[in-house]
Amino acid sequence: MTDFDAAQFRELCGRFATGVVIVTTLDSSGAAAGMTANSFTSVSLDPPLISLNIDRTAEFHRAIEAATTFTVNVLGADQEALSRRFAQAPGPERFSGIGYRRTETGRILLTGAIATIDCETFQRFPVGDHTVVIGRVVGGEAHDGRPLLYFRGGYHNLS
């Protein structure tokens, strides 16, 4: 079987508009870790499950592999710069000077997110060059606001 062209695959999938999230957790040393993702979706209502796809070469992969809990921060339309920061800046610099709070249980909630979804790690399995992480939703908060969207390689928002 011949592999499908990666550039064409990316172009095809880029036609699907997605929301943008930043996934946060604590690394093995207890430091804040996070990354921008658009490969987030709900999986099940009973039990309440979500999934993330994390590239195994991503700096964040080591943290999510060890994590027992994590938070999905759904970004608002005015948070493009934050999304770019978590996609491009080295790990230790991602949290420097930004608004966030840690809950009593250690979860990391980003200021301005239109939703935070608290998860316990339910399952992980390797697929292709990524790890699929399934989280069981155990809590969260919803706030008013318009979502940040990603479409055809760029950021957009609802008009």
C-alpha angles and dihedrals in degrees: 000000000000118000116242115249109272095215092052091046090053090048092051094048090045088069089070111085113222137182119247124237138177113218114210134189141141119270123226091277093051095254121138114263130182147155140191116252138173095181094092127124143155114256109180141004096204102066097014105241136168131185136218129187113215122189108237090225093055117112089232093057094084091053095048091045090059097037122110091185136026140168129229110212110199107213126229125226091262094056102079092117090053090050091051091047093054090045097049114019121089112263100258092051097052096084098036111120098352129120116258140127135211117225123223087264093053099256116148116227118187118222113247097021111143089219138009119202116196115208141182114214106259103171142348129195136167117245120174109313094337140070115231109219118198116199128195108222112234101166147332149161132247124207134183118263145096119277128246108239133200120210133159093353097311144083122259139165137207114273 
